[in-house]
């Protein structure tokens, strides 16, 4: 018999890419008391190896359910992650951007697409909380990693869903939004996470992180600034990179 005094755990859909940020975000959702519904999108990205990391993380966090959803964004292209465009390797923010400073690793509308998928699952499964691991402080230049994007999507969810128009509120949680990469590394350590399970590199080299792309450089810098050992295996170590 169910105890009427026992609180019902809320569900949250968490976007789990397999990267360090999404791993920490999923763990924070769990720590906050949510049953985690982890959504990983296989968008035919250059770094498909991150899907294996997402599966390992989902298993380690014992999420309530993990869905890997295929959607082929290479059909659109427009990014070095989904098109035949070289991943920039000259250093963080030093090449590969357009006049507005947005790098070619930006995938057009990716976070909007992914959050829309998460919103669909959330509404279908009775969840009203969405989590994603975007970060606005470390260099990215991505327009969909800003507070305005989070606020705008919450407003969209209110008018674009049956639950929303019936008065139920969807909340988009971005707990890493104001953190530096060093802060995120420290948070992973506090949560007891194995950072080595995560994958950050945009351009894998024989199963190793390339060590030269922006994502690799930011990852290593985060560990260095946090004063914690970096468990990542790099083809070229960022400390040795030009």
N, C-alpha and C positions, 0 to 999 in steps of 0.2 A: 504494500500500500504506500502511495506517495505521501511524504510528509508535507502538509500544507504550509509549514513554516520554512521549508527548504527553498532558498532562492533559486530561481531559474537562471542558468548562465546564458548570457546573450551571445549571439553569433556575430562574427565579423568576417567579411571577405577581405583577404589580404593579398595584394599583388606581390607574388614571390618570383622574382626573376632568377634567383640563384646567386645574386651579388651580395656583397657585404651589407650594403644598406638595407636591402629587402629582408635579409636574414635577421638583422637587428630589429627591424620594424615588426616582423612576425613574432619575434620573442617578446617585444614590448606589448603587443596585442594580447598575447597569452598571459603575460604578467598582470595586465590590467583586468584579467578575469574573463576574457572572451574565449569562446570556442572558435578556433581558427579554421576558416574555409580558405584554403590557399589556392590562388589562381595563378598559374604559369602560362604565359602565352608563347606558343611556338610560332613566331612570325617569319620563320625561315631566315633568321638573322645570321649574319656571318659567324657569330660566336655561339653556334648551337650547343657547344659543350656546356654552356651555362644551364641547360636543361637538366643535365645529370646532377649538377650541384643543387638545383632546386629540389630534385627528388630526395637527395641525401638530407637536405635541411628539413624538408617536410617530415621525413621519417624521424629525424633526431628530435624535432619539436613535438612529435606525436600529434600532428594536426588532426582535426576531426575529419577532414576530407581534403584531398589534393586533386585538382583537375588541371591537366595540361591540355590547353585548347589550341588547335591549329588554325592559323589564319595567315595566309601568305602575302606579306606586305612587299615582297620582291616584285609582285605584279605591278606595283606602283613605282618602286624605286625611290630615287630622290635623296638617298643617304648612303654614306659609305658602309653602313651596316646592312643595307638591303639592295645595293647596286654595285656595279663594277667601278667603284671610286676608291682610290687608295685611302686607308686610314691614316690621318696625320701622325707623324712621328717626331716632329721637330722640337716638341716641348709644350707644356701646358699653355694653351691659348695662343701659340705662336704662329700657327698656320691652319689652313683648312676652313677658315670662316668666311662669311660674306661681309658686306659692308656694315651690317648691323652687329657683327661679332658673333653670329650664330655659327657654330662649327658644322662641318659636313657629317659629323656623327649624329647630328640631330635627325631623328626619323619623323617625317611630317605627321603631326597630330598624334604621335604614339600614345602619350599618356591620356589623351582624350579618348582614344579608341579603347585602350585597356581599361580605363575607369568605367567606360560605358558598358563593357562586358561584365566588369565586377558589379556594376549597378544592376544589370539584368539578373545575375545570379542572386544578388542580395535580395531583390524584391521577390524573386521566385521562392527563396528559402526562408523568408521572414527575417532576414538580417537588415539592420538599419545603419550599420557602421561599416565604412570602407577604410582600409589602411593602405598607404603607399609610401615608399621610402625616398621621396624626392628631397633634394637639399638645395638651398638657395645661396649658401655662403661660399662653398668651394666653387672654383671656376667651372662653369658649364656653358653659359650663354643660352641655355634652353628656355624658351618662353613658357613651357609647361612645367617649370620647376619653381614657380613663384607663388607667393601667398594669394595674389589676385586670381590665379588659375584655380586654386582650391576653393576660394570663395565663389567664383563663377560657376564651378561644377556643382556645388551644393545648391545654388539657385536653379541651375538646370534640372537637377534631380527633383526639385520641388514641383516643377511644372511639367516634367516629361514622364512621370510615372503615376500609375493608379494610386499607389500608396501616398505619393506626394500630394496629389490633388485632394485626397481624402484626409489630409491633415497630418500625416506621419512625416517625420523629419529624417532625412538621411544626413549623416555626419561623415565628412571626409577627414580622416586623421592623417596628418603628416608630421609625425613626432620628431623627425630628423631635420625639419625644415631650416631651423636656425643653428644647427650644429656644424662644426668644422669636421673634416675627416678624422682628425685626431680625437675629437669628442666621440665620434661614432666608434672608433677603435676601442676607446676606453669603455664605452657602453657595452660593446661585445664582450669585453673581459669581465665586466661587472655581472653580466648575465650568464657567465660561464659558457659562452659559445666557442666552438672551435672555428676560428676564422679561416682556417685552412680548408674548410668545406666549401667556402664561397668562391665565386668566380667573378672577376672584374674585367678581364682583358677583352678589348674589342677585336683583336687580331691574333688569335691563338697560333702558336708556333710549335707544331709537333706535340700538342697536349700540354704545353707550358704557356704561361703568361709571356707576352712578347717583351714586356718591360719598358717599352718605348711610347706606347700610345698614352693619351691624356689620362685614361682611366687607370692604367698601371702606375703611372707616375704619381697620381693623386693617392692611390692606395698605399704605395710605399711611403710617401711623404707623411701620410696619416699615422702609420706605425712609428716612423721615426720621431715625429713630433709628440706622440703619445708616450714615447720611451718604452715601447713594447716590441718584442721580437716579431718580425714579419715572417709568417710561415709559408709565404708564397714562393713557388718555384718559377723563376724568370729565365727566359732564353737569353736575354741580355739584362743584367741587373740594372735597375734605374740609377743606382749610385755610380755606375760606370758609364752611363749614357751621356752623350754630348748635350 
